[in-house]
Amino acid sequence: MRSEPVLVSGATGYVGGRLVPLLLDSGYRVRVLGRSLSKLESRSWSGHKNLEMVQADFLDYASLEKAAKGCWAVFYLVHSMNPRHKDFARADRNAALNMGKASSRAGLERIIYLGGLGIEGKTLSKHLRSRTEVARILQSSGVPTTFLRAAMILGSGSASFEIMRYLVERLPVMIVPRWVKNPVQPIAINNVLGYLKGCLEHDETIGGTFDIGGPDVLTYKRLLEIYAEVAGLRKRWIIPLPFFTPRMSSYWIHLVTPVPSYIARPLAEGLRNPVVCQENRIRSIIPQNLQDCRETIRLALGLVKEKCVETCWADAGPITYPEWAQCGDVPYAGGTVMESGYRVVLDATPDKIWQTIVCIGGNKGWFSSKFLWALRGLID
């Protein structure tokens, strides 16, 4: 094992937040960078003896060069997911230029970049086009760059999984866009992490571009049906409509799920075209047991049920958590029931308090919001 650290960007994100502990458990020295040290320090792995934390901004070249100095490889796991900002592609471009230049000046031996899978053309979404541009920029830096092109990533807490979970669990009848009939090749987050770590251990991947996907090629419609089957739900009726655009889909997802429209829209646009691997060379270079969709959903649901969601799509970016959120909370993943607790000190015996509690409802009624409880009774 090398003595120099591996630099991980996007360490507070969905993929990076799981890659860091995997690398640490495998014996690697890891350096993570972020704009907020307090955010990095809130992670469960922040106190590991082989971990370094540095503050840096991808739009600030000097801070990036300082962060990269002394490392031998970098995982580049950063990209914008906010198309409301008209300059998101420019921000991605400038960040990649800075990272490439900093990596070259620091003498890094390789860059490992996780991007999206898509065939270039007029119909390719702006987001996937931007990710492809980022790959070209990193590859032109002079540092050997490995480009992993991932299809839909499935796992507890991922945006794709959370959208699917809420849609299927909440809607017995779904009005969906016609792109649900397009083929997709989802890949489990565990397999994505396996490929990322494997790139450090297999020199054959240096400077290469590889498509990564799971063993199943199926339509998104079929994926929704499989979720319902694994979750033990009744049959879901899925009705495709030709005029349902990605923009309309994103607003619909925003209404039904916790995922905001600006996150949902690029995901919806990315599925307008077939998202299937064009080659599978990496399977022979980094062999691993690829989880099928049914097994991935089963494992993810188990983690959701046990509230053991390690990271979620909302962990990085501008999303603001409530002031009462605790370190490690996953507010947008891991359950559909809102839980709230209050603590009051009373000067009374436990028996007297209990008698008051058991009288709530029934003949005594409710202490507040009586009309809401009456409405709940009608719904039930």
ZAVO-93404 format. One record per residue (C-alpha): residue number from 0; residue in one letter; x, y, z. Coordinates in pm, whole numbers, padded with zeros to 5 digits. Layout:
<recs>
+-----+---------+--------+--------+--------+
| num | residuo |     px |     py |     pz |
+-----+---------+--------+--------+--------+
| NUM |       A |      X |      Y |      Z |
...
+-----+---------+--------+--------+--------+
</recs>
This chain:
<recs>
+-----+---------+--------+--------+--------+
| num | residuo |     px |     py |     pz |
+-----+---------+--------+--------+--------+
|   0 |       M |  00000 |  00000 |  00000 |
|   1 |       R |  00137 |  00341 | -00098 |
|   2 |       S |  00226 |  00597 |  00166 |
|   3 |       E |  00090 |  00898 | -00026 |
|   4 |       P | -00279 |  00977 |  00018 |
|   5 |       V | -00555 |  00948 | -00240 |
|   6 |       L | -00751 |  01270 | -00288 |
|   7 |       V | -01132 |  01237 | -00288 |
|   8 |       S | -01338 |  01529 | -00412 |
|   9 |       G | -01712 |  01529 | -00351 |
|  10 |       A | -01655 |  01340 | -00025 |
|  11 |       T | -01978 |  01471 |  00127 |
|  12 |       G | -02186 |  01356 | -00170 |
|  13 |       Y | -02378 |  01033 | -00223 |
|  14 |       V | -02098 |  00834 | -00391 |
|  15 |       G | -01802 |  01005 | -00226 |
|  16 |       G | -01948 |  00963 |  00121 |
|  17 |       R | -01945 |  00585 |  00070 |
|  18 |       L | -01617 |  00565 | -00118 |
|  19 |       V | -01413 |  00729 |  00160 |
|  20 |       P | -01484 |  00465 |  00430 |
|  21 |       L | -01433 |  00189 |  00173 |
|  22 |       L | -01087 |  00321 |  00089 |
|  23 |       L | -01000 |  00366 |  00457 |
|  24 |       D | -01112 |  00013 |  00540 |
|  25 |       S | -00895 | -00113 |  00253 |
|  26 |       G | -00586 |  00047 |  00406 |
|  27 |       Y | -00552 |  00357 |  00186 |
|  28 |       R | -00452 |  00695 |  00319 |
|  29 |       V | -00723 |  00938 |  00214 |
|  30 |       R | -00736 |  01315 |  00185 |
|  31 |       V | -01081 |  01469 |  00142 |
|  32 |       L | -01152 |  01822 |  00030 |
|  33 |       G | -01457 |  02037 |  00070 |
|  34 |       R | -01569 |  02397 |  00096 |
|  35 |       S | -01685 |  02338 |  00453 |
|  36 |       L | -01460 |  02167 |  00705 |
|  37 |       S | -01748 |  02147 |  00953 |
|  38 |       K | -01945 |  01945 |  00698 |
|  39 |       L | -01653 |  01706 |  00655 |
|  40 |       E | -01606 |  01681 |  01031 |
|  41 |       S | -01968 |  01575 |  01074 |
|  42 |       R | -01906 |  01249 |  00886 |
|  43 |       S | -01864 |  00929 |  01086 |
|  44 |       W | -01525 |  00862 |  00925 |
|  45 |       S | -01379 |  01207 |  00998 |
|  46 |       G | -01175 |  01087 |  01296 |
|  47 |       H | -01000 |  00799 |  01115 |
|  48 |       K | -00624 |  00795 |  01169 |
|  49 |       N | -00554 |  00765 |  00794 |
|  50 |       L | -00776 |  01058 |  00695 |
|  51 |       E | -00677 |  01417 |  00618 |
|  52 |       M | -00925 |  01701 |  00561 |
|  53 |       V | -00852 |  02016 |  00362 |
|  54 |       Q | -01069 |  02314 |  00277 |
|  55 |       A | -01081 |  02398 | -00093 |
|  56 |       D | -01312 |  02538 | -00359 |
|  57 |       F | -01314 |  02404 | -00714 |
|  58 |       L | -01349 |  02756 | -00850 |
|  59 |       D | -01040 |  02863 | -00653 |
|  60 |       Y | -00735 |  02719 | -00827 |
|  61 |       A | -00485 |  02804 | -00550 |
|  62 |       S | -00681 |  02607 | -00289 |
|  63 |       L | -00709 |  02308 | -00525 |
|  64 |       E | -00337 |  02302 | -00597 |
|  65 |       K | -00266 |  02303 | -00224 |
|  66 |       A | -00515 |  02019 | -00168 |
|  67 |       A | -00365 |  01805 | -00446 |
|  68 |       K | -00002 |  01849 | -00340 |
|  69 |       G |  00147 |  01525 | -00210 |
|  70 |       C | -00131 |  01298 | -00341 |
|  71 |       W | -00082 |  01037 | -00612 |
|  72 |       A | -00438 |  01001 | -00745 |
|  73 |       V | -00768 |  01187 | -00729 |
|  74 |       F | -01130 |  01077 | -00751 |
|  75 |       Y | -01326 |  01351 | -00924 |
|  76 |       L | -01688 |  01308 | -00811 |
|  77 |       V | -01814 |  01663 | -00854 |
|  78 |       H | -02082 |  01793 | -01089 |
|  79 |       S | -02365 |  02042 | -01077 |
|  80 |       M | -02724 |  01918 | -01045 |
|  81 |       N | -02899 |  02254 | -01064 |
|  82 |       P | -03010 |  02345 | -01419 |
|  83 |       R | -03192 |  02649 | -01282 |
|  84 |       H | -02851 |  02812 | -01295 |
|  85 |       K | -02795 |  02892 | -01661 |
|  86 |       D | -02420 |  02878 | -01610 |
|  87 |       F | -02407 |  02530 | -01452 |
|  88 |       A | -02213 |  02398 | -01754 |
|  89 |       R | -01965 |  02685 | -01723 |
|  90 |       A | -01920 |  02615 | -01352 |
|  91 |       D | -01854 |  02247 | -01427 |
|  92 |       R | -01612 |  02348 | -01702 |
|  93 |       N | -01415 |  02588 | -01481 |
|  94 |       A | -01403 |  02339 | -01194 |
|  95 |       A | -01268 |  02068 | -01426 |
|  96 |       L | -01008 |  02304 | -01573 |
|  97 |       N | -00887 |  02394 | -01224 |
|  98 |       M | -00878 |  02030 | -01112 |
|  99 |       G | -00690 |  01922 | -01423 |
| 100 |       K | -00434 |  02200 | -01389 |
| 101 |       A | -00390 |  02140 | -01015 |
| 102 |       S | -00346 |  01766 | -01072 |
| 103 |       S | -00082 |  01828 | -01336 |
| 104 |       R |  00110 |  02082 | -01128 |
| 105 |       A |  00099 |  01854 | -00823 |
| 106 |       G |  00236 |  01562 | -01024 |
| 107 |       L | -00062 |  01330 | -00974 |
| 108 |       E | -00035 |  00999 | -01156 |
| 109 |       R | -00403 |  00957 | -01240 |
| 110 |       I | -00750 |  01106 | -01227 |
| 111 |       I | -01056 |  00883 | -01185 |
| 112 |       Y | -01377 |  01052 | -01297 |
| 113 |       L | -01731 |  00919 | -01254 |
| 114 |       G | -01965 |  01057 | -01519 |
| 115 |       G | -02286 |  00963 | -01695 |
| 116 |       L | -02370 |  00718 | -01970 |
| 117 |       G | -02519 |  00854 | -02290 |
| 118 |       I | -02471 |  00849 | -02667 |
| 119 |       E | -02371 |  01189 | -02799 |
| 120 |       G | -02620 |  01356 | -03031 |
| 121 |       K | -02881 |  01629 | -03052 |
| 122 |       T | -03107 |  01453 | -02803 |
| 123 |       L | -02839 |  01413 | -02536 |
| 124 |       S | -02941 |  01612 | -02228 |
| 125 |       K | -02748 |  01926 | -02135 |
| 126 |       H | -02642 |  01760 | -01815 |
| 127 |       L | -02493 |  01450 | -01976 |
| 128 |       R | -02331 |  01669 | -02241 |
| 129 |       S | -02167 |  01871 | -01964 |
| 130 |       R | -02035 |  01556 | -01796 |
| 131 |       T | -01883 |  01442 | -02124 |
| 132 |       E | -01720 |  01783 | -02165 |
| 133 |       V | -01576 |  01754 | -01813 |
| 134 |       A | -01421 |  01420 | -01908 |
| 135 |       R | -01256 |  01575 | -02215 |
| 136 |       I | -01115 |  01861 | -02008 |
| 137 |       L | -00966 |  01624 | -01750 |
| 138 |       Q | -00826 |  01399 | -02023 |
| 139 |       S | -00655 |  01699 | -02186 |
| 140 |       S | -00483 |  01796 | -01859 |
| 141 |       G | -00186 |  01572 | -01926 |
| 142 |       V | -00272 |  01349 | -01630 |
| 143 |       P | -00395 |  01000 | -01732 |
| 144 |       T | -00771 |  01009 | -01672 |
| 145 |       T | -01000 |  00711 | -01624 |
| 146 |       F | -01357 |  00793 | -01724 |
| 147 |       L | -01627 |  00566 | -01582 |
| 148 |       R | -01962 |  00621 | -01757 |
| 149 |       A | -02235 |  00504 | -01522 |
| 150 |       A | -02597 |  00436 | -01602 |
| 151 |       M | -02866 |  00484 | -01337 |
| 152 |       I | -02719 |  00424 | -00989 |
| 153 |       L | -02947 |  00229 | -00756 |
| 154 |       G | -02904 |  00215 | -00381 |
| 155 |       S | -03063 |  00333 | -00060 |
| 156 |       G | -03062 |  00711 | -00062 |
| 157 |       S | -02976 |  00764 | -00429 |
| 158 |       A | -03196 |  01015 | -00613 |
| 159 |       S | -03303 |  00752 | -00867 |
| 160 |       F | -03399 |  00505 | -00595 |
| 161 |       E | -03583 |  00764 | -00385 |
| 162 |       I | -03786 |  00883 | -00684 |
| 163 |       M | -03879 |  00525 | -00768 |
| 164 |       R | -03959 |  00440 | -00406 |
| 165 |       Y | -04194 |  00729 | -00347 |
| 166 |       L | -04368 |  00699 | -00684 |
| 167 |       V | -04439 |  00329 | -00649 |
| 168 |       E | -04532 |  00334 | -00280 |
| 169 |       R | -04761 |  00636 | -00305 |
| 170 |       L | -04928 |  00591 | -00644 |
| 171 |       P | -05122 |  00277 | -00740 |
| 172 |       V | -05185 |  00446 | -01077 |
| 173 |       M | -04902 |  00640 | -01241 |
| 174 |       I | -04923 |  00878 | -01536 |
| 175 |       V | -04573 |  00873 | -01684 |
| 176 |       P | -04386 |  00999 | -01993 |
| 177 |       R | -04332 |  00767 | -02286 |
| 178 |       W | -03960 |  00735 | -02210 |
| 179 |       V | -04045 |  00473 | -01944 |
| 180 |       K | -04036 |  00227 | -02237 |
| 181 |       N | -03670 |  00305 | -02312 |
| 182 |       P | -03413 |  00047 | -02202 |
| 183 |       V | -03190 |  00124 | -01903 |
| 184 |       Q | -02907 | -00068 | -01738 |
| 185 |       P | -02905 |  00024 | -01367 |
| 186 |       I | -02601 | -00047 | -01154 |
| 187 |       A | -02591 | -00099 | -00778 |
| 188 |       I | -02401 |  00157 | -00572 |
| 189 |       N | -02190 | -00126 | -00425 |
| 190 |       N | -02073 | -00219 | -00774 |
| 191 |       V | -01998 |  00145 | -00860 |
| 192 |       L | -01778 |  00165 | -00550 |
| 193 |       G | -01611 | -00162 | -00645 |
| 194 |       Y | -01518 | -00025 | -00986 |
| 195 |       L | -01393 |  00305 | -00844 |
| 196 |       K | -01165 |  00136 | -00590 |
| 197 |       G | -01062 | -00121 | -00848 |
| 198 |       C | -00929 |  00153 | -01074 |
| 199 |       L | -00658 |  00220 | -00814 |
| 200 |       E | -00559 | -00146 | -00815 |
| 201 |       H | -00565 | -00229 | -01187 |
| 202 |       D | -00324 | -00036 | -01408 |
| 203 |       E | -00515 | -00152 | -01716 |
| 204 |       T | -00775 |  00113 | -01637 |
| 205 |       I | -00530 |  00405 | -01650 |
| 206 |       G | -00637 |  00654 | -01915 |
| 207 |       G | -00931 |  00443 | -02033 |
| 208 |       T | -01301 |  00511 | -02080 |
| 209 |       F | -01535 |  00240 | -01956 |
| 210 |       D | -01912 |  00192 | -01947 |
| 211 |       I | -02034 |  00049 | -01616 |
| 212 |       G | -02376 | -00107 | -01569 |
| 213 |       G | -02545 | -00396 | -01392 |
| 214 |       P | -02646 | -00734 | -01538 |
| 215 |       D | -03005 | -00629 | -01620 |
| 216 |       V | -03119 | -00439 | -01928 |
| 217 |       L | -03486 | -00351 | -01890 |
| 218 |       T | -03731 | -00066 | -01934 |
| 219 |       Y | -03790 |  00188 | -01661 |
| 220 |       K | -04151 |  00071 | -01656 |
| 221 |       R | -04038 | -00280 | -01574 |
| 222 |       L | -03807 | -00144 | -01304 |
| 223 |       L | -04105 |  00024 | -01134 |
| 224 |       E | -04297 | -00304 | -01153 |
| 225 |       I | -04006 | -00497 | -00999 |
| 226 |       Y | -03993 | -00249 | -00711 |
| 227 |       A | -04362 | -00308 | -00639 |
| 228 |       E | -04307 | -00685 | -00645 |
| 229 |       V | -04006 | -00674 | -00411 |
| 230 |       A | -04184 | -00433 | -00175 |
| 231 |       G | -04488 | -00661 | -00159 |
| 232 |       L | -04724 | -00402 | -00307 |
| 233 |       R | -05026 | -00459 | -00526 |
| 234 |       K | -04988 | -00430 | -00901 |
| 235 |       R | -04916 | -00073 | -01012 |
| 236 |       W | -05090 |  00062 | -01322 |
| 237 |       I | -04840 |  00258 | -01531 |
| 238 |       I | -04990 |  00469 | -01811 |
| 239 |       P | -04741 |  00633 | -02054 |
| 240 |       L | -04849 |  00958 | -02223 |
| 241 |       P | -04672 |  01094 | -02536 |
| 242 |       F | -04705 |  01462 | -02438 |
| 243 |       F | -04552 |  01420 | -02088 |
| 244 |       T | -04222 |  01613 | -02121 |
| 245 |       P | -03918 |  01585 | -01890 |
| 246 |       R | -04005 |  01929 | -01750 |
| 247 |       M | -04359 |  01815 | -01667 |
| 248 |       S | -04217 |  01492 | -01524 |
| 249 |       S | -03985 |  01685 | -01292 |
| 250 |       Y | -04274 |  01892 | -01155 |
| 251 |       W | -04479 |  01575 | -01103 |
| 252 |       I | -04190 |  01409 | -00920 |
| 253 |       H | -04148 |  01722 | -00708 |
| 254 |       L | -04513 |  01701 | -00598 |
| 255 |       V | -04510 |  01330 | -00516 |
| 256 |       T | -04157 |  01279 | -00381 |
| 257 |       P | -03912 |  01476 | -00161 |
| 258 |       V | -03682 |  01520 | -00465 |
| 259 |       P | -03705 |  01879 | -00597 |
| 260 |       S | -03775 |  01943 | -00964 |
| 261 |       Y | -03428 |  02083 | -01034 |
| 262 |       I | -03279 |  01748 | -00928 |
| 263 |       A | -03547 |  01537 | -01098 |
| 264 |       R | -03534 |  01714 | -01433 |
| 265 |       P | -03179 |  01613 | -01540 |
| 266 |       L | -03253 |  01257 | -01428 |
| 267 |       A | -03572 |  01254 | -01637 |
| 268 |       E | -03395 |  01407 | -01936 |
| 269 |       G | -03121 |  01147 | -01909 |
| 270 |       L | -03376 |  00870 | -01962 |
| 271 |       R | -03515 |  01013 | -02287 |
| 272 |       N | -03261 |  00798 | -02469 |
| 273 |       P | -03158 |  00436 | -02415 |
| 274 |       V | -02907 |  00421 | -02128 |
| 275 |       V | -02728 |  00095 | -02201 |
| 276 |       C | -02358 |  00006 | -02192 |
| 277 |       Q | -02197 | -00005 | -02535 |
| 278 |       E | -01913 | -00224 | -02406 |
| 279 |       N | -01831 | -00424 | -02092 |
| 280 |       R | -01449 | -00443 | -02095 |
| 281 |       I | -01421 | -00339 | -01732 |
| 282 |       R | -01594 | -00659 | -01619 |
| 283 |       S | -01289 | -00863 | -01715 |
| 284 |       I | -01044 | -00610 | -01569 |
| 285 |       I | -01222 | -00562 | -01235 |
| 286 |       P | -01432 | -00876 | -01182 |
| 287 |       Q | -01700 | -00856 | -00914 |
| 288 |       N | -02040 | -01001 | -00836 |
| 289 |       L | -02284 | -00766 | -01011 |
| 290 |       Q | -02615 | -00728 | -00828 |
| 291 |       D | -02929 | -00748 | -01037 |
| 292 |       C | -03209 | -00495 | -00993 |
| 293 |       R | -03425 | -00719 | -00778 |
| 294 |       E | -03144 | -00792 | -00532 |
| 295 |       T | -03036 | -00426 | -00524 |
| 296 |       I | -03388 | -00309 | -00444 |
| 297 |       R | -03427 | -00577 | -00177 |
| 298 |       L | -03105 | -00474 | -00004 |
| 299 |       A | -03188 | -00103 | -00031 |
| 300 |       L | -03533 | -00154 |  00119 |
| 301 |       G | -03377 | -00345 |  00407 |
| 302 |       L | -03148 | -00051 |  00484 |
| 303 |       V | -03439 |  00192 |  00458 |
| 304 |       K | -03646 | -00019 |  00697 |
| 305 |       E | -03363 | -00033 |  00949 |
| 306 |       K | -03289 |  00339 |  00896 |
| 307 |       C | -02930 |  00257 |  00809 |
| 308 |       V | -02903 |  00475 |  00498 |
| 309 |       E | -02535 |  00567 |  00489 |
| 310 |       T | -02553 |  00861 |  00247 |
| 311 |       C | -02824 |  01019 |  00035 |
| 312 |       W | -02854 |  01246 | -00267 |
| 313 |       A | -02919 |  01549 | -00043 |
| 314 |       D | -02589 |  01522 |  00145 |
| 315 |       A | -02405 |  01759 | -00090 |
| 316 |       G | -02502 |  02087 | -00246 |
| 317 |       P | -02703 |  02390 | -00140 |
| 318 |       I | -02982 |  02208 |  00041 |
| 319 |       T | -03026 |  02352 |  00391 |
| 320 |       Y | -03109 |  02120 |  00678 |
| 321 |       P | -03325 |  02226 |  00974 |
| 322 |       E | -03140 |  02376 |  01269 |
| 323 |       W | -03231 |  02075 |  01483 |
| 324 |       A | -03075 |  01822 |  01243 |
| 325 |       Q | -02800 |  01613 |  01397 |
| 326 |       C | -02475 |  01500 |  01238 |
| 327 |       G | -02542 |  01202 |  01017 |
| 328 |       D | -02915 |  01266 |  00980 |
| 329 |       V | -03055 |  01171 |  00640 |
| 330 |       P | -03366 |  01390 |  00622 |
| 331 |       Y | -03479 |  01295 |  00272 |
| 332 |       A | -03418 |  00923 |  00277 |
| 333 |       G | -03490 |  00626 |  00495 |
| 334 |       G | -03862 |  00642 |  00555 |
| 335 |       T | -04197 |  00789 |  00459 |
| 336 |       V | -04332 |  00854 |  00809 |
| 337 |       M | -04252 |  01185 |  00978 |
| 338 |       E | -04148 |  01136 |  01339 |
| 339 |       S | -04158 |  01417 |  01594 |
| 340 |       G | -04081 |  01405 |  01965 |
| 341 |       Y | -04119 |  01650 |  02253 |
| 342 |       R | -04008 |  01640 |  02615 |
| 343 |       V | -04188 |  01812 |  02903 |
| 344 |       V | -04113 |  01787 |  03277 |
| 345 |       L | -04435 |  01739 |  03479 |
| 346 |       D | -04495 |  01744 |  03852 |
| 347 |       A | -04715 |  01433 |  03868 |
| 348 |       T | -04695 |  01059 |  03923 |
| 349 |       P | -04645 |  00829 |  03623 |
| 350 |       D | -04985 |  00666 |  03685 |
| 351 |       K | -05167 |  00999 |  03672 |
| 352 |       I | -04990 |  01102 |  03352 |
| 353 |       W | -05062 |  00766 |  03192 |
| 354 |       Q | -05433 |  00793 |  03268 |
| 355 |       T | -05440 |  01127 |  03087 |
| 356 |       I | -05258 |  00982 |  02786 |
| 357 |       V | -05488 |  00681 |  02743 |
| 358 |       C | -05791 |  00914 |  02745 |
| 359 |       I | -05671 |  01102 |  02435 |
| 360 |       G | -05926 |  01054 |  02157 |
| 361 |       G | -06242 |  00856 |  02222 |
| 362 |       N | -06500 |  01035 |  02438 |
| 363 |       K | -06253 |  01293 |  02567 |
| 364 |       G | -06143 |  01406 |  02221 |
| 365 |       W | -05816 |  01574 |  02132 |
| 366 |       F | -05630 |  01856 |  02301 |
| 367 |       S | -05560 |  02047 |  01977 |
| 368 |       S | -05636 |  02050 |  01602 |
| 369 |       K | -05965 |  01867 |  01654 |
| 370 |       F | -06084 |  01933 |  01299 |
| 371 |       L | -05768 |  01771 |  01158 |
| 372 |       W | -05823 |  01459 |  01367 |
| 373 |       A | -06184 |  01449 |  01248 |
| 374 |       L | -06062 |  01475 |  00890 |
| 375 |       R | -05813 |  01194 |  00954 |
| 376 |       G | -06100 |  00980 |  01082 |
| 377 |       L | -06295 |  01040 |  00761 |
| 378 |       I | -05992 |  00946 |  00551 |
| 379 |       D | -05940 |  00626 |  00750 |
+-----+---------+--------+--------+--------+
</recs>
